[in-house]
Amino acid sequence: MNIKEIDQKYVANTYARFPVQIVSGKGSIVCDETGKAYIDMGSGIGVTAFGIADDAWKAAVIAQLDKLQHMSNLYYTEPCAKLAQLLCERTGMKKVFFCNSGAEANECAIKAARKYACEKKGAEYYTIVTLVNSFHGRTVTTLAATGQEHYHELFQPLTPGFVHAPANDIEAVKAAALANKTAAVMIECIQGEGGVIALDESFVKELAAFCAQEDILLVVDEVQTGNGRSGKLYAYMNYGVQPDIVSTAKGLGGGLPLGATLFGEKTQSVLGSGDHGSTFGGNPVSCAGALSILGRIDDALLAQVKEKSAYVFSELTGAEGVESVSGMGLMIGIKPVKPAAEVVDLCMQNGVLCLTAKDKVRLLPALNIPMETLQQAIAVIKAACK
Ligand SMILES: Cc1ncc(COP(=O)(O)O)c(C=O)c1O
């Protein structure tokens, strides 16, 4: 049996895989088992922030592997402590909990929000308001948080205490929060899986003011939007608000599993000893790699992300076969006239790997994709949309 056949026989059938086996890569180029090269416009769904086999990330990971690949959270380790310090220094947040994935980062945010509200207002203040069309993960609790009914259907009963309100409708969100005893409102500043749709600035600002006034926590899910993707270090920074809790993952680890929940002024002391934990959380190798990633998401790199984003928007907006272009930074949704899946297939045939999100072609290239490579990919995508 070849690899595709072995996978189909033995791996749980949860992914509709493309008929391609990726074997290696460098930067924004990946190769399949036949040696065909592709420009990678998905970066493992926003994970390989500096591309495949990035030299600096690899060096940091290998150096750490030579010292210590794992230690339990019963002991201090340097990469974990230093990464928490860097995250706090770069965001103004105060404390960090490390885990392994976006869903876990959100689970931690939800637990902390409920404990905060329980201690401040009472145990009945457990409701979390999230937005219609949001995506927060696939555990039983983060599915409940996800505002898309079709993900819920087969897995009832989900964790209770989640209410969904329409995005960009501040009155509806306020009404949902006030009609329930609410601990937190959780948002993605740019809905990713929901179709790459940025929230309105006025909505986010008014929401932050409302949350502060009611002592309801503002939780921002930066799993997909975070770590430079939006053109700022975290997408909330585009909106001039300060969340109480931020969850992130994906690009932070640069390709190794790593999630983080960041706590601000109000929430920094909520979780105490024994309240939460993770065997692999803060893994030294993942954290050493993340230090290399986060350390390089500086103003110069963010300026390049914005410049490349402007290029993609200008090339595709109004192009033949393109209805609209949405998103921010290098998180871009293209609504083609043709079905998105058809465009993605055509691109793949022509050596460009893209993602979809609902009816959009979604682009999440490496933040450091070279301009010429991006230009080549956009030419292929443009032609495929025609
Ligand atoms: C906004 C958002 N939150 C949470 C998740 C879940 O992350 P993970 O798959 O790492 O659990 C995702 C994954 O796509 C996401 O986009």
PDBQT file of the ligand as one rigid body, heavy atoms in Angstrom, charges set to zero:
ROOT
HETATM    1  C1  LIG A 401     -10.225  31.204  16.057  1.00  0.00    +0.000 C 
HETATM    2  C2  LIG A 401      -9.884  29.790  16.391  1.00  0.00    +0.000 A 
HETATM    3  N1  LIG A 401     -10.026  29.364  17.651  1.00  0.00    +0.000 NA
HETATM    4  C3  LIG A 401      -9.722  28.106  18.000  1.00  0.00    +0.000 A 
HETATM    5  C4  LIG A 401      -9.276  27.194  17.083  1.00  0.00    +0.000 A 
HETATM    6  C5  LIG A 401      -8.938  25.799  17.500  1.00  0.00    +0.000 C 
HETATM    7  O1  LIG A 401      -7.560  25.606  17.475  1.00  0.00    +0.000 OA
HETATM    8  P1  LIG A 401      -6.927  24.140  17.537  1.00  0.00    +0.000 P 
HETATM    9  O2  LIG A 401      -7.292  23.452  16.272  1.00  0.00    +0.000 OA
HETATM   10  O3  LIG A 401      -5.458  24.380  17.689  1.00  0.00    +0.000 OA
HETATM   11  O4  LIG A 401      -7.518  23.468  18.733  1.00  0.00    +0.000 OA
HETATM   12  C6  LIG A 401      -9.113  27.594  15.751  1.00  0.00    +0.000 A 
HETATM   13  C7  LIG A 401      -8.658  26.631  14.729  1.00  0.00    +0.000 C 
HETATM   14  O5  LIG A 401      -8.780  26.836  13.546  1.00  0.00    +0.000 OA
HETATM   15  C8  LIG A 401      -9.430  28.928  15.392  1.00  0.00    +0.000 A 
HETATM   16  O6  LIG A 401      -9.304  29.367  14.134  1.00  0.00    +0.000 OA
ENDROOT
TORSDOF 0
